[in-house]
Amino acid sequence: MFDGKSILVTGGTGSFGHAFVPMTLAKYNPRRIIIFSRDEMKQWEMAKLFENDSRVRFFIGDVRDKDRLYRALDGVDYVVHAAATKIVPTAEYNPFECVKTNVNGAMNVIDACIDHNVGGCVALSTDKASSPVNLYGATKLASDKLFVAGNSYSGEHGTCFSVVRYGNVMGSRGSVIPFFTSIREKGILPITDERMTRFMISLDEAVKLVWHAFEDMIGGEIYVKKIPSMKVTDLARVIAPEAKIEFVGIRPGEKLHEQMIGSEDSYHTYEYPEHFKILPAINGWDHCPERIKDGKLVAEGFTYSSDNNSEWMTDDELQAWIDVNQEKIGKI
């Protein structure tokens, strides 16, 4: 699929990019992978990891800057849109900036991809875009809608746009595992609520979901990986068995449980062995056989959230993952 092709990753110095680049180089033989991001220091550090591989290129730029995007996309075949303002409190206190990146930036990426005849673009989304309760989630829901509708703008033989949706990645910067690991020596772990649950997905799984989207998409699909859940209290017990748990209450914009698919989407959501696919309600695309393939329509009112999940990660499974990934936790 990517053999001999050029791929651009917006926000490519983040956790996803650090996994996507080496995995894609190993599995495929792309002509080049371009990291497009605005932080020169992160690019400098990441470039050291690939200094002997001429296929990896770096391009300073911001998705808010359409002209720069147009320059970067020259000759590009595929785009992974990972750039976003993601920290919930940051978005709440800087709402204009969040909208500029997550909404205006999405529009710029869509326009640039269409005008440069990019073959396909997959945008990364979040559980917070499903029934959003904070600005970050609201902007990502808007972004999802924009990428779905982008297929109407590009036309039948133009750029294909799709979305992949998943929650916090295990071990990534700012997520709960490195947070608990960093403070366990204090002997107290703060948890919002004893009922809180979270989905558990690894970076490798996130990358493979993007690969699948590129291989499968017709345009407009939202892919949701089937992944296990875990209670945050259980997670804390595995990481710091001797620590005391202190319940601190729900923070602004926070949910008790992560939700990937809301009941409103059940009317056009299809199930597959390893994932779900939310099809667009517009243009009759939710009844399109090419998009549905061998999927089975879920029951009316179906939701997919971390508390009603049929699959749960055990303590032993989490500990095994931590043992294997100890050196990576919190570093990307």
C-alpha positions in Angstrom: 0.0 0.0 0.0 2.7 2.5 1.0 5.5 1.0 -1.1 7.2 3.7 -3.1 4.7 6.3 -1.8 5.2 9.6 0.0 3.4 10.0 3.4 3.0 13.2 5.4 2.2 13.1 9.1 0.9 16.4 10.7 1.9 16.7 14.3 4.3 13.9 13.6 6.6 14.4 16.5 4.0 13.3 19.0 3.4 9.9 20.5 1.6 8.5 17.4 4.3 9.7 15.0 7.1 8.1 17.1 5.3 4.8 16.6 4.0 5.2 13.1 7.3 6.1 11.5 9.4 3.1 12.5 6.5 0.7 12.1 5.7 1.9 8.7 9.3 1.9 7.5 9.7 -1.7 8.7 6.4 -3.0 7.2 6.4 -1.1 4.0 9.0 0.7 1.9 7.7 4.2 1.4 9.7 6.7 -0.7 9.5 9.2 2.1 7.7 10.0 5.3 7.5 13.7 6.0 7.1 14.9 9.6 5.1 18.2 9.5 5.0 20.0 12.9 5.7 23.4 14.5 8.1 22.5 17.3 11.7 22.6 16.0 13.2 21.1 19.1 11.0 18.0 19.0 11.9 17.7 15.3 15.6 18.0 16.2 15.4 15.3 18.8 13.3 13.0 16.5 15.6 13.5 13.6 18.5 11.9 15.6 16.5 8.6 15.7 16.4 8.5 11.9 19.6 10.2 10.9 20.7 7.2 8.8 17.4 6.8 7.0 17.0 9.3 4.1 13.3 8.3 3.7 12.4 10.4 6.8 12.1 14.1 6.2 11.2 17.0 8.5 9.2 20.1 7.6 8.5 23.0 10.0 5.0 24.2 9.7 1.6 24.7 11.4 -1.7 23.3 10.2 -3.1 26.8 10.8 -0.9 28.0 7.9 -2.6 26.9 4.7 0.2 28.2 2.5 2.8 26.2 4.3 0.6 23.1 4.1 0.3 23.6 0.3 4.1 23.7 0.1 4.6 20.6 2.3 2.0 18.5 0.4 3.7 18.8 -3.0 4.1 15.3 -4.3 2.5 13.6 -1.3 0.3 10.5 -1.8 -1.1 10.0 1.7 -1.7 12.1 4.8 -2.1 11.2 8.5 -3.6 14.1 10.3 -2.4 13.8 14.0 -1.9 17.5 14.8 -4.2 18.8 17.5 -4.5 20.8 20.7 -5.3 17.9 23.0 -5.0 18.8 26.7 -8.5 19.3 28.1 -7.7 22.1 30.6 -5.5 23.9 28.0 -8.4 23.9 25.5 -10.8 25.2 28.2 -8.5 28.2 29.1 -7.4 28.9 25.5 -10.6 28.2 23.5 -9.8 30.4 20.5 -6.4 28.7 20.0 -8.0 25.2 20.3 -10.5 26.1 17.6 -7.8 27.5 15.3 -5.8 24.3 15.4 -8.5 21.6 15.6 -11.2 23.1 13.4 -9.5 25.7 11.1 -6.5 23.4 10.9 -8.7 20.5 9.8 -10.3 22.7 7.1 -6.8 23.7 5.8 -5.7 20.0 5.7 -8.8 19.0 3.7 -8.5 21.9 1.2 -4.7 21.2 0.7 -5.3 17.5 0.2 -8.0 18.0 -2.4 -6.0 20.7 -4.3 -2.9 18.5 -4.4 -4.8 15.4 -5.4 -3.6 13.4 -2.3 -4.9 9.8 -2.6 -6.1 9.4 1.0 -6.1 11.2 4.3 -6.8 9.6 7.7 -7.5 11.9 10.7 -6.9 10.8 14.3 -9.9 11.5 16.6 -10.7 10.8 20.2 -13.3 9.2 22.5 -14.0 12.8 23.7 -15.6 13.5 20.2 -18.4 11.2 21.1 -21.1 13.1 23.1 -18.5 15.8 24.0 -18.6 17.6 27.3 -15.5 19.8 26.8 -14.2 22.1 24.2 -11.5 19.7 23.0 -14.1 17.0 22.3 -16.4 19.5 20.6 -13.7 20.7 18.3 -12.7 17.1 17.4 -16.4 16.3 16.7 -16.4 19.2 14.4 -13.2 18.0 12.8 -14.6 14.5 12.3 -17.7 16.0 10.6 -15.4 18.1 8.4 -13.3 15.1 7.3 -16.4 13.0 6.6 -17.9 15.8 4.5 -14.6 16.4 2.7 -15.4 13.4 0.6 -18.3 15.4 -0.9 -16.0 18.2 -1.8 -13.3 16.0 -3.3 -15.8 14.1 -5.5 -16.0 10.5 -6.5 -12.4 10.2 -7.9 -10.7 12.7 -5.6 -9.1 12.5 -2.1 -10.6 9.9 0.3 -11.0 11.1 3.9 -11.7 8.9 6.9 -11.3 9.1 10.7 -10.0 6.7 13.3 -11.2 7.1 16.9 -9.5 5.9 20.1 -8.9 7.0 23.7 -5.8 7.8 25.6 -2.8 5.7 24.5 -1.2 3.5 27.1 2.0 5.0 28.4 1.9 8.2 26.3 2.8 11.6 27.7 0.0 13.0 29.9 -1.8 9.7 30.2 -2.6 8.0 33.5 0.1 5.3 33.5 3.1 7.6 33.5 1.3 10.0 35.8 0.8 7.3 38.5 4.3 6.0 37.9 5.8 9.4 38.5 4.1 10.0 41.8 3.8 6.5 43.3 6.8 7.1 45.6 4.7 9.8 47.4 2.4 7.0 48.6 -0.9 8.7 47.5 -2.6 8.4 44.1 -5.4 10.9 43.3 -8.3 9.4 41.4 -11.4 11.2 40.2 -14.0 8.6 41.3 -13.9 4.9 42.3 -16.2 4.1 39.4 -14.0 5.6 36.7 -13.0 3.3 33.8 -10.8 3.8 30.7 -10.1 2.1 27.4 -6.7 0.6 27.1 -5.0 0.8 23.6 -1.3 0.6 22.8 0.5 2.7 20.2 1.1 -0.3 18.0 -2.7 -1.0 17.9 -3.3 2.7 17.1 -0.9 2.5 14.1 -2.4 -0.7 12.8 -5.9 0.8 13.0 -4.6 3.7 10.7 -3.1 1.2 8.3 -6.4 -0.7 8.2 -8.3 2.5 7.5 -6.1 3.3 4.5 -6.6 -0.2 3.1 -10.3 -0.4 3.7 -11.8 3.1 3.3 -14.0 4.3 0.5 -14.4 7.7 2.2 -16.3 9.0 5.2 -15.9 6.1 7.6 -15.0 6.5 11.3 -13.1 3.4 12.5 -13.3 2.4 16.2 -10.9 -0.3 17.4 -12.3 -3.0 19.8 -10.0 -2.7 22.9 -10.3 -3.7 26.6 -11.3 -1.5 29.5 -9.9 -1.3 33.0 -11.1 0.4 36.2 -8.7 3.2 37.1 -8.6 1.9 40.7 -7.3 -1.5 39.4 -4.8 0.3 37.3 -3.5 2.2 40.3 -3.3 -1.0 42.4 -1.1 -2.6 39.7 1.3 0.4 39.4 1.5 1.2 43.1 0.1 -1.6 45.2 1.3 0.0 48.5 0.0 3.5 47.7 -3.2 4.9 49.2 -5.9 6.0 46.8 -7.4 9.5 47.4 -10.7 10.3 45.5 -10.6 13.9 44.4 -13.8 14.4 42.4 -14.6 15.0 38.8 -12.6 17.8 37.2 -14.1 20.3 34.7 -14.7 18.6 31.3 -13.9 15.1 32.6 -16.1 12.0 32.1 -16.3 9.0 34.4 -16.2 6.7 31.4 -14.8 7.0 27.9 -17.3 6.7 25.1 -16.3 5.8 21.5 -19.8 5.3 20.0 -23.0 7.1 21.2 -26.5 5.7 20.8 -27.3 8.3 18.2 -24.7 6.7 15.9 -26.1 3.2 16.4 -28.4 3.6 13.4 -25.4 3.6 11.0 -22.7 1.7 12.9 -21.5 -1.7 11.7 -19.6 -4.3 13.6 -16.6 -6.4 12.4 -14.4 -8.9 14.2 -11.8 -6.4 15.4 -13.5 -3.0 15.1 -16.6 -1.0 14.5 -17.3 1.4 11.6 -19.5 4.4 11.9 -20.8 5.3 8.4 -21.9 8.8 7.4 -25.6 9.6 7.6 -25.2 12.0 4.7 -25.6 11.1 1.0 -27.0 7.7 1.9 -23.5 6.5 2.5 -24.6 4.5 5.6 -26.4 2.1 3.1 -23.5 1.9 0.7 -22.5 -1.8 0.2 -18.9 -0.8 -0.7 -18.6 0.8 2.7 -20.5 -1.8 4.7 -18.7 -4.8 3.1 -19.3 -7.7 5.5 -20.3 -5.6 8.5 -23.3 -6.3 10.7 -25.5 -3.4 11.8 -25.4 -3.0 15.6 -28.6 -2.9 17.7 -30.6 0.3 17.9 -29.4 2.3 21.0 -26.0 0.5 21.1 -23.2 2.4 22.8 -19.5 1.5 23.1 -18.1 2.9 26.3 -15.4 1.8 28.7 -18.0 0.8 31.4 -20.2 -1.4 29.2 -17.3 -3.1 27.4 -17.4 -6.9 27.0 -13.6 -7.1 27.1 -11.6 -6.2 30.3 -7.8 -6.1 30.8 -6.6 -8.1 33.7 -4.0 -7.1 36.3 -1.6 -9.6 34.9 -2.0 -8.4 31.3 -1.4 -4.8 32.4 1.7 -5.8 34.4 3.0 -7.7 31.4 2.6 -4.7 29.2 4.3 -2.4 31.7 7.3 -4.9 32.0 7.8 -4.9 28.2 7.3 -1.1 27.7 9.0 0.2 30.9 11.6 2.3 29.1 9.0 4.0 26.8 6.4 5.0 29.4 5.9 8.8 29.4 8.7 9.5 27.0 6.8 10.0 23.9 
